[in-house]
Amino acid sequence: MKVPRALSLRVLGPLATLAGILGNAQARRCSASNPCEQGCCGQFGWCGFGPDFCGDGCQGTCDAVAECGQYALPENEFCPLNICCSGDGFCGTTTLFCDDGCQNNCGRPSRPSCGASSGTSNIRTIGYYESWALNRPGCEWQPEDIDVQLLTHVYYAFALVGDDYRVAAMNPFDQGLYTRTINLKSQNPSLKVSIAVGGWAASGPPFSNMARTQERRAVFIQSVIDLLDTYGFDGIDLDWEYPVSEDRDGAPEDRENYVHLVRELRTALPAHKEITVAIPASNWYLRHFDVEAMAPHIDWFNIMSYDIHGTWDGNSQWSEPVVQPHTNLSEIDDGLDLLWRNNIKPSQVVLGLGFYGRSFTLKDPSCTEPMCPFSGGAEAGYCMDTAGVLSNAEIRRVLDRTGVTPILDREAGIKYISWEGQW
């Protein structure tokens, strides 16, 4: 009997091989009492899509449709962000999705090269000033502590979207800090200062509710104009984390509404006022951004090529509780590939760098290599006071106290350390 193409790739993950698939048949076997998590249970007890599985003899979940391709709903034939649709009808970017059997958007995108002497990294150097750094015991950071000679831009982080759909201050002392941050331009006349709106803790429903109608967007946009004019900000950085995503209480219409928002904002603001958008580096969240439609209306994207890994990896069915640097070159390239697939120009992309590290408590202190299991976040440091993250200053203190030597992974472009059961 010929075994039909089975629905197993998504379950096993992107590193699955043919041998691994066949050796783990339970991941794709089914019956009337053991339905498929994804796909129809065909007459021979295998999960999949199309008439071989969902037609005559189907044993369960017979109305299932593929994520993409010929057995998807017509509007879902192609994957978001123009990524590959595998032969089994799933969206992805690895060779498992993009090579043999791929249905559409196959292969790797062409990666642009700026050239070693192009000097593109000197065009924009942006620093985010976190307003709450003002009150960190033992490591307070004032706006005046910023060396603005090293920067072309400073972003004040963060303002909020209020219940009335207007830009709102995060803290009662923010207005005074706005002025002090703007005054840094006296030290560097070419410096530009923008207000960043949103962030992880202040996104979700407030953004979604504001962007839902043209009338609400108009209220927000007028408040942006008023804020920029009142304090002299040079632009706005939109940091909506993240439209549409269920785990961030998003709504399906967020994707289209974000395009409306930046288009209407660009129309309303003077041309010299900058509009930038922070975007994630992972397909999981970025798939809900219509970056190609947004690009004509903004100055550039700030890609968050950090926090790719952290303690949250232990809470997902798609990842394992193992230590990894929170960023690395290969996964950054994968994130950038999503932009190249959508005709985004390199000149419209700024790479984000996190001046901190994600930290872990090792499950076995003798296992100190990347991919060793962790039991939780590392002990909180004196400055951030947060388990699982250490600022650059806190990392320097660990190095000075312990004398540990960082290990360089040249391929990944990262360094890591382990000490006293921590990583």
C-alpha positions as CSV (number, residue, x, y, z in Angstrom):
1,M,0.0,0.0,0.0
2,K,1.3,3.4,-0.9
3,V,1.4,5.6,2.2
4,P,-0.1,9.0,1.3
5,R,1.7,12.3,2.0
6,A,1.1,12.8,5.7
7,L,0.7,15.8,7.9
8,S,3.7,15.6,10.1
9,L,6.2,18.4,9.4
10,R,4.6,21.0,11.5
11,V,4.5,18.7,14.5
12,L,8.1,17.6,14.2
13,G,9.5,21.0,13.5
14,P,11.9,22.3,10.9
15,L,14.8,19.9,11.6
16,A,12.7,16.8,10.8
17,T,14.2,14.4,8.3
18,L,12.4,11.7,6.3
19,A,13.7,9.1,8.7
20,G,12.5,11.1,11.7
21,I,9.0,11.5,10.2
22,L,8.6,7.8,9.4
23,G,10.1,6.9,12.8
24,N,7.5,8.9,14.6
25,A,4.3,7.7,12.9
26,Q,2.2,8.4,15.9
27,A,2.7,12.1,15.3
28,R,0.7,11.8,12.1
29,R,-1.5,8.7,12.7
30,C,-5.1,9.1,13.5
31,S,-8.5,7.4,13.9
32,A,-12.1,8.2,14.7
33,S,-11.2,8.3,18.4
34,N,-7.8,9.9,17.9
35,P,-8.4,12.9,15.6
36,C,-5.8,15.0,13.9
37,E,-4.6,18.2,15.5
38,Q,-4.3,19.6,12.0
39,G,-5.7,18.1,8.8
40,C,-8.3,15.4,8.0
41,C,-8.0,11.8,9.2
42,G,-7.9,9.8,6.0
43,Q,-9.3,6.3,5.5
44,F,-5.9,4.8,6.1
45,G,-5.4,6.6,9.4
46,W,-3.0,9.3,8.3
47,C,-3.5,13.1,8.7
48,G,-3.4,15.3,5.7
49,F,-5.3,17.6,3.4
50,G,-7.1,17.2,0.1
51,P,-9.4,14.5,-1.3
52,D,-7.1,11.7,-0.3
53,F,-7.6,12.6,3.3
54,C,-10.8,14.7,3.5
55,G,-12.9,12.8,0.9
56,D,-14.4,9.3,0.8
57,G,-13.5,7.3,3.9
58,C,-12.4,10.3,6.0
59,Q,-12.6,9.3,9.7
60,G,-12.6,12.7,11.4
61,T,-12.0,16.5,11.1
62,C,-13.0,16.2,7.5
63,D,-13.6,19.9,6.9
64,A,-10.0,20.8,7.7
65,V,-8.1,23.0,5.2
66,A,-4.4,23.6,4.8
67,E,-2.7,26.8,5.9
68,C,-1.6,27.5,2.3
69,G,-1.5,26.0,-1.1
70,Q,-4.0,24.1,-3.2
71,Y,-6.0,22.8,-0.2
72,A,-6.2,26.1,1.6
73,L,-9.1,28.6,1.5
74,P,-8.7,30.7,-1.7
75,E,-7.7,33.8,0.2
76,N,-4.9,31.8,2.0
77,E,-3.3,30.2,-1.0
78,F,-0.2,32.3,-0.5
79,C,1.5,32.7,2.9
80,P,1.9,36.0,4.6
81,L,5.1,37.9,3.8
82,N,5.5,35.8,0.7
83,I,7.2,32.9,2.5
84,C,7.2,29.4,1.2
85,C,4.2,27.1,1.1
86,S,5.3,23.5,1.6
87,G,4.0,20.5,-0.2
88,D,1.9,19.7,2.8
89,G,0.3,23.1,2.9
90,F,2.2,24.9,5.7
91,C,4.0,28.2,5.7
92,G,7.7,28.4,6.6
93,T,11.1,29.5,5.6
94,T,13.5,26.5,6.0
95,T,14.5,24.1,3.3
96,L,11.7,21.8,4.6
97,F,9.2,24.3,3.3
98,C,11.1,26.0,0.5
99,D,12.7,23.1,-1.5
100,D,11.3,19.8,-2.7
101,G,7.5,19.8,-3.0
102,C,7.2,23.5,-2.3
103,Q,3.9,24.9,-3.8
104,N,4.6,28.6,-4.1
105,N,7.0,31.4,-3.1
106,C,9.8,28.8,-3.1
107,G,13.5,29.1,-2.6
108,R,15.5,31.7,-0.7
109,P,15.2,35.5,-1.4
110,S,18.2,37.3,-2.8
111,R,20.1,38.9,0.0
112,P,21.3,42.5,-0.8
113,S,24.8,43.5,-0.2
114,C,25.9,47.1,0.5
115,G,29.6,46.5,0.1
116,A,32.3,46.7,2.7
117,S,33.1,50.4,2.0
118,S,29.6,51.7,1.6
119,G,29.5,53.2,5.1
120,T,25.8,52.4,5.5
121,S,26.2,51.9,9.3
122,N,27.1,55.5,9.7
123,I,23.9,56.9,8.2
124,R,21.7,56.3,11.3
125,T,22.8,55.4,14.9
126,I,19.8,55.5,17.1
127,G,19.6,55.2,20.9
128,Y,16.4,54.6,22.9
129,Y,16.2,56.4,26.2
130,E,14.0,54.5,28.7
131,S,12.4,57.1,30.9
132,W,12.2,54.6,33.9
133,A,16.0,54.5,33.9
134,L,15.7,57.8,35.8
135,N,14.8,55.9,38.9
136,R,16.9,52.8,38.9
137,P,18.6,52.5,42.3
138,G,22.4,52.6,41.9
139,C,22.3,53.0,38.2
140,E,20.2,56.0,37.5
141,W,20.5,57.4,33.9
142,Q,19.7,61.0,33.2
143,P,19.0,62.3,29.6
144,E,22.2,64.4,30.1
145,D,24.2,61.2,30.6
146,I,23.7,60.3,26.9
147,D,26.7,60.8,24.7
148,V,24.9,62.4,21.8
149,Q,28.1,62.8,19.8
150,L,27.8,59.1,19.1
151,L,24.2,59.2,17.8
152,T,22.2,60.6,15.0
153,H,18.9,60.0,16.8
154,V,17.5,59.6,20.3
155,Y,14.1,58.0,20.8
156,Y,12.3,58.8,24.0
157,A,10.6,55.6,25.2
158,F,7.7,55.4,25.8
159,A,4.5,57.3,25.4
160,L,1.2,55.5,25.5
161,V,-2.1,55.3,23.6
162,G,-4.7,56.5,26.1
163,D,-8.3,55.3,26.5
164,D,-9.3,58.4,24.6
165,Y,-7.1,57.3,21.7
166,R,-4.7,60.2,22.3
167,V,-1.0,60.0,23.0
168,A,-0.5,60.0,26.7
169,A,2.6,60.2,29.0
170,M,3.7,57.0,30.7
171,N,4.8,58.8,33.9
172,P,3.9,62.1,35.6
173,F,7.5,63.3,35.2
174,D,7.7,62.6,31.5
175,Q,6.9,66.1,30.3
176,G,9.9,67.4,32.1
177,L,12.1,64.7,30.6
178,Y,10.7,65.4,27.1
179,T,12.2,68.9,27.3
180,R,15.5,67.7,28.8
181,T,15.8,65.1,26.0
182,I,15.0,67.6,23.3
183,N,17.6,70.0,24.8
184,L,20.3,67.4,24.0
185,K,20.2,68.9,20.5
186,S,22.2,71.9,21.9
187,Q,25.2,69.5,22.2
188,N,24.7,68.0,18.7
189,P,22.8,70.3,16.4
190,S,22.3,67.6,13.8
191,L,20.7,65.2,16.4
192,K,17.1,64.3,15.9
193,V,14.8,63.3,18.8
194,S,11.6,61.3,18.3
195,I,8.9,60.0,20.6
196,A,8.4,56.2,20.7
197,V,4.9,55.2,21.4
198,G,3.9,51.7,22.7
199,G,6.4,49.1,23.7
200,W,5.8,45.6,25.1
201,A,4.0,46.8,28.2
202,A,1.8,49.4,26.5
203,S,0.6,47.8,23.3
204,G,-2.1,45.3,22.5
205,P,-5.7,46.5,22.9
206,P,-4.9,50.3,23.2
207,F,-3.3,50.3,19.8
208,S,-5.9,47.9,18.3
209,N,-8.8,50.0,19.6
210,M,-7.3,53.3,18.4
211,A,-6.6,52.0,14.9
212,R,-10.0,50.4,14.4
213,T,-11.8,53.4,12.8
214,Q,-10.8,56.4,10.8
215,E,-12.3,58.7,13.4
216,R,-10.2,57.2,16.2
217,R,-7.1,57.3,14.1
218,A,-7.7,61.0,13.4
219,V,-7.9,61.7,17.2
220,F,-4.6,59.9,17.7
221,I,-2.9,61.7,14.8
222,Q,-4.0,65.1,15.9
223,S,-2.6,64.4,19.4
224,V,0.7,63.3,17.7
225,I,0.8,66.6,15.8
226,D,0.1,68.5,19.0
227,L,2.8,66.6,21.0
228,L,5.5,67.1,18.3
229,D,4.7,70.8,18.0
230,T,4.6,71.4,21.7
231,Y,7.9,69.9,22.6
232,G,9.8,70.0,19.3
233,F,10.1,66.3,18.6
234,D,11.4,65.4,15.1
235,G,9.2,62.4,14.6
236,I,7.4,59.4,16.0
237,D,8.4,55.8,16.3
238,L,5.4,53.4,16.4
239,D,6.1,50.3,18.5
240,W,2.9,48.3,18.4
241,E,3.7,44.9,19.9
242,Y,1.9,43.1,18.1
243,P,-1.0,43.6,15.7
244,V,-3.4,40.6,15.2
245,S,-1.5,38.2,17.5
246,E,-3.9,36.4,19.9
247,D,-1.3,36.3,22.7
248,R,-1.3,40.1,22.6
249,D,-5.1,40.5,22.4
250,G,-4.9,41.6,18.8
251,A,-7.7,41.6,16.2
252,P,-7.8,40.3,12.7
253,E,-8.3,43.7,11.2
254,D,-5.2,45.1,12.9
255,R,-3.0,44.3,9.9
256,E,-5.0,46.5,7.5
257,N,-5.6,49.1,10.1
258,Y,-1.9,49.6,10.7
259,V,-1.4,50.4,7.1
260,H,-4.3,53.0,7.3
261,L,-2.7,54.5,10.4
262,V,0.7,55.1,8.9
263,R,-0.8,56.3,5.6
264,E,-3.0,58.8,7.3
265,L,-0.2,59.9,9.7
266,R,2.1,60.5,6.8
267,T,-0.5,62.6,5.0
268,A,-1.1,64.7,8.2
269,L,2.6,65.3,9.3
270,P,5.0,67.7,7.5
271,A,7.4,65.9,5.3
272,H,10.4,66.7,7.6
273,K,8.8,64.9,10.5
274,E,10.0,61.3,10.6
275,I,7.8,58.2,10.9
276,T,9.4,55.0,11.9
277,V,8.0,51.6,12.8
278,A,9.5,49.0,15.2
279,I,9.0,45.4,13.8
280,P,9.9,42.0,15.2
281,A,12.5,39.7,13.6
282,S,10.4,36.5,13.9
283,N,7.9,35.4,11.4
284,W,5.5,34.5,14.2
285,Y,4.8,38.2,14.9
286,L,6.0,39.8,11.7
287,R,3.5,37.9,9.5
288,H,0.8,40.2,10.7
289,F,2.6,43.3,9.4
290,D,1.9,44.3,5.8
291,V,5.4,45.7,5.5
292,E,5.3,46.2,1.8
293,A,2.1,48.3,2.0
294,M,3.5,50.3,5.0
295,A,6.9,51.0,3.5
296,P,5.9,53.9,1.2
297,H,4.5,55.9,4.1
298,I,7.3,55.6,6.6
299,D,11.0,56.6,6.7
300,W,12.3,53.2,7.9
301,F,11.7,50.1,9.9
302,N,13.6,49.4,13.2
303,I,13.9,45.7,13.3
304,M,14.1,44.2,16.8
305,S,16.8,41.7,16.2
306,Y,17.1,40.9,19.9
307,D,15.0,39.0,22.4
308,I,14.7,36.1,20.0
309,H,15.3,33.8,22.9
310,G,14.7,34.0,26.6
311,T,13.1,32.2,29.5
312,W,9.8,32.3,27.6
313,D,11.3,29.5,25.4
314,G,10.4,27.1,28.2
315,N,6.7,28.0,27.9
316,S,6.1,27.2,24.3
317,Q,5.3,24.0,22.5
318,W,7.6,25.1,19.6
319,S,10.8,25.6,21.7
320,E,12.7,24.0,24.5
321,P,13.9,25.3,27.9
322,V,17.5,25.4,26.9
323,V,20.0,28.3,27.2
324,Q,20.7,30.3,24.0
325,P,21.9,33.9,23.5
326,H,18.9,36.1,22.9
327,T,20.2,36.9,19.4
328,N,22.5,35.5,16.7
329,L,23.5,36.2,13.2
330,S,21.7,33.3,11.5
331,E,18.3,34.1,13.0
332,I,18.9,37.8,12.3
333,D,19.4,36.9,8.6
334,D,16.3,34.8,8.7
335,G,14.3,37.8,10.0
336,L,15.8,40.1,7.4
337,D,15.0,37.6,4.7
338,L,11.3,38.2,5.5
339,L,11.8,41.9,4.5
340,W,13.8,41.1,1.3
341,R,10.9,38.8,0.3
342,N,8.7,41.9,0.4
343,N,10.8,44.3,-1.6
344,I,11.9,46.3,1.4
345,K,15.1,48.3,0.6
346,P,18.1,47.9,2.9
347,S,18.2,51.7,3.2
348,Q,14.8,51.4,4.9
349,V,16.0,49.0,7.6
350,V,17.8,49.8,10.8
351,L,19.2,46.8,12.8
352,G,18.4,46.8,16.5
353,L,21.1,45.9,19.1
354,G,20.2,45.1,22.7
355,F,22.9,46.3,25.2
356,Y,21.9,43.7,27.7
357,G,21.8,39.9,27.9
358,R,19.1,37.3,28.7
359,S,20.3,35.2,31.6
360,F,19.4,31.8,33.0
361,T,19.8,29.4,36.0
362,L,21.3,26.2,34.7
363,K,19.3,23.0,35.5
364,D,22.7,21.2,35.8
365,P,25.5,23.5,36.7
366,S,28.0,21.2,35.0
367,C,26.3,21.7,31.7
368,T,27.3,25.1,30.5
369,E,27.2,25.0,26.7
370,P,24.5,26.5,24.6
371,M,21.4,24.2,24.4
372,C,21.9,23.0,28.0
373,P,18.6,22.9,30.0
374,F,17.6,25.8,32.3
375,S,15.3,25.9,35.3
376,G,14.4,29.6,35.2
377,G,15.9,33.0,34.9
378,A,19.2,33.9,36.5
379,E,19.3,35.9,39.7
380,A,18.3,39.6,39.4
381,G,21.1,42.1,39.1
382,Y,21.6,45.2,41.2
383,C,20.4,47.6,38.4
384,M,17.6,46.0,36.4
385,D,16.4,44.1,39.5
386,T,14.8,41.5,37.2
387,A,15.4,37.8,37.0
388,G,16.4,36.6,33.5
389,V,18.0,39.8,32.2
390,L,21.2,41.6,32.9
391,S,22.2,45.1,31.7
392,N,25.6,45.7,30.2
393,A,26.8,47.3,33.4
394,E,25.6,44.2,35.4
395,I,27.4,41.9,33.0
396,R,30.6,43.9,33.4
397,R,30.2,43.6,37.2
398,V,29.9,39.8,36.9
399,L,33.0,39.7,34.7
400,D,35.0,41.8,37.2
401,R,33.9,39.8,40.2
402,T,34.3,36.3,38.9
403,G,37.1,36.7,36.4
404,V,35.2,34.5,34.0
405,T,36.3,34.7,30.4
406,P,33.6,35.1,27.7
407,I,33.4,32.5,25.0
408,L,33.1,33.7,21.5
409,D,30.9,32.0,18.9
410,R,32.1,33.6,15.7
411,E,29.5,32.0,13.5
412,A,26.6,33.2,15.6
413,G,28.4,36.5,16.3
414,I,27.8,36.3,20.1
415,K,29.7,35.9,23.4
416,Y,28.4,34.0,26.4
417,I,29.5,33.3,29.9
418,S,28.6,30.9,32.7
419,W,29.3,31.4,36.4
420,E,28.0,29.9,39.7
421,G,25.2,27.9,38.0
422,Q,24.1,30.9,36.0
423,W,24.4,31.5,32.2
